[in-house]
Amino acid sequence: MHAAIIDDSATDIRFLFDNICRYCEEHKVHMQVDCFDNEQKFLTVLKEKKYNLVILDIYMKRINGDQLAQVIREKYPKCQIIFTTASQEHAVKAFKIRALDYLVKPYSYEELENSLNRFEEVYKSFLHYIEVKEGRQYTKILITDILYVDYHNHYIQIHTTSNVVRSYMPFDKFAPELRPYSQFLFFYRNCMVNMDYITAVEDKDFVLTDGKRIPISRAMHQEVTQAYADYMFEYVNRRSPV
């Protein structure tokens, strides 16, 4: 696995690097870690090198961490991002960028350990896929690539980050494939959405990261918006002090 630390504080970089090394030793994980005290240097390397994990300070001198995260997202959608920040007020912004986690400075090794444990779980989840019959062939689809699923003319339509896969089958037969994954929300009959790709909830629609608007059933509006709020609340408050 390849990881990058981006921070304009040499002290914070050293703390992170030493504790990532400690984590790798204790958890028997191999991780190559590159350190950057300048975001421009990182962007130059990013053109040629793919990272699985980037730990990024939100407050940078030239480019804000959230802007840098957007660049990373566009180039490598599956790269996981952990923000470090001096304030918890950036938690909602981190959620919208689909950051894996955020650490409020000063944080402990145990807090970093929890974040890296989550990274390992998510990294392994990239191997999770479903398999559906498309025409005469079977197609494998990574769970993390699914934006939403709907149903039309007896076909399941699986909208992914790159294409749409159509499979002739009843929706209630397909639905159990995604039920084990907490990020999927049923928001009207025969339709579900991956909440990790929602950027906004408006009066009548969910707005996804690609700009797609998905209408919310009037009858289920309160139920599904509350479910999404609960999902977001869990993320934002995961680091709140007890």
N, C-alpha and C positions, 0 to 999 in steps of 0.2 A: 504494500500500500504506500502511496505517496501523499505526504501532507505538507502544507505550507503554513508558516506563521508570518503574519504581516502586522507590524506594530512599529511606531516611530520611537518607542522607548526601549533602549537597550536592556534596561533592568527587567522590563516585562517580558521581553523576548527570552532572556536567560532563564527567568522563572518558568515560563511555559516549556521551553526546550528541555530543561532539566527534569521537569515533572512528567513530560511525555515520555522521556527516556525511562523514568522510574516506572511509569505505567506499563510500558512495553516489556520491561524486565519482569514485573510482578505478574503480568497477565500472559506472558509468553507470546507476545505479538511482535511481528516485524513491521516497522514503519520507518520509511525514509523521510526525514524531516528537513525541509529547506527553510531558512529564515531570511526575512526581508525587512529592512528598516525604511524602505522606500517603495511606495506603491508602483512607481514607474518601472523599477527594476522587475517587480513581480509581473507586471503586464507584458514586459518584453519576454520573460521566460514562459509565460502562459501561452504565447503563440506557438510554442514548440512542445510544451510539456503538459501532460494531463495530471490533475490532482484528484484524489479521492476525497480529501478533506482539506478545508482552508479555515484556519482560526484567525479571525480578522478583527482588529480594533475599529470601532465605529468612528472614533475621532482621529482622522488623519490630516496631515498638513495640506496636501494637494487635492486629493479626491476623498470624499466622505466614504466611510466603509459601506454604507448602503448602496451608493452608486457603484462601487467596486464589485459588490456582491451581484448586482444586476449584470455586469459584464461577465462575471464568472458563470452566472446562470445561463446567459445566452450562448456561451461557447460550450459549456459542459453542464447540461441540465441535471445530471446525476451527481455532480460534485456536492458534497455536504458542507455546509457553512456553519461555524460556531462563532458568534459575535462575542467580543469582550467589550465591556462598556463601563463607564463610571456611574451610570444611572439606569435604573430599572424602567424609566419612561420610554425606552426604545423597544420594549418587548413587543408591542403591537406591530411596529415597523418590521421587526425581525420575523414575526409571524407571516406578514404579508409577502415577504421575500422568500418565505418557506425555509427560513434558517432552521437548522436542526436544534439549536439551543443558543442560549446567551449566558454569559458569565459576568456578574457584576463585580468590578474590582473594589477592594481586594478580595479575591476568592481563594479558597483553600484547595489543597491537593484533592481532598475528598469530593469537592464540587466538580473539579476537572475530571476526576475519575468517573463520576456519574455521567458526564457529558460524553466521554470517550466510550463508556459502556453502551450508551445509546447509539453512538456512531457504529460500533461493531454490530449491533442488532440490525440497524438500518442497512448497513453494507451487505450483511448476509441476506437481507430481504430482497436485494436486487436479483437474487437467484430465484425468487418466487415468481411463478408464472401460471397462467391458465392455458389450457389447450382447447380450442374450439374447431369445429369442422367448417371450413369455408369452401363451398363448392364441393369438390371431390377430395380436397386435401385438408390436412389438419394444420392449424397455425398456432404457434406459441406466442403468447403476449405477456410481457412483463407487467406485473401488478402496478409498479411505479409509473408505467407509461400511460395508464388509463386515465383519461380526463372525465368521461361520463359514459353511461350506457343507456340507450333507449330502445324502443321496440316499434317496428313498423311493418305492416303487411306480413306478419308471421316471422319476421327476421329480427334477431337480436342485432343491434348496431353498436359496436364497441368503438367509441371515438378515442383514439390515442394521440400522443404528441406528434405522430407522423402520418397517420392515415386512419381510415375507418374499415373495420373488419365486420363483415356481415355473415351471420350464421343462422340457418333455418332451424329454429327450435323455440319452444315456449319460454316465456320470460321466467315463469316460476321454476322451470327446470334449471335455468342458467343462474338465477339469483344466489343459490347456496355457494357458488364458486367464490363470491366476493364477500359473503357475510362474515367470514373470520377476520376480515380486515376492517379495523375501526374507523378508518378514514372515509369509508363509503357510506353515503347517506341516501336513503330512499326519500325523494322529495315530491314525487307523485306516482300514481300507479304505473308500473312498468318502466320506471326510470330511476337511476341512481347516479350520484355525482361523487367524485373524489374531492373531499373538502380541502385537501392540500393544494388544489389548484384554484380555489375560490379567492378572489381578491376583494370583492365587495358584495354586499347584500343590499339591493334596492327594493323599492316597494313591491315590485312584481317579479323581479329577476335575481338570479345569481349571476355575477359577472366573473368569468374565468380569466386566467392569466393570458390567454390568447385573444381576449376581447369578446369571446362568444358569450351571448346572453341566453340563459336557460330560464324559462318561466317557472314560477313556483305556483303550485296548485293553491287556489284560494281556500279550499277546504282544509288544506294541510299547512297553510302559511305559518300559523303560530307555532305549530309543532316542529316544523323543519327549521325555522329560523332560530328557535330555542335550542334545538339540537346542535346547530352550527355554533351558536353563542357558547354553549357548554364546551364544545370541542376547543374553541378558541380560548375560553377562560382557563381550561386545563393547561393549555400550552403556556399562556402568559403568566400563570401563577405557579408554574412548576418550580420556579426559583424563589418564590416569595418566602421570607423568613417565617418560621412557625411561631 
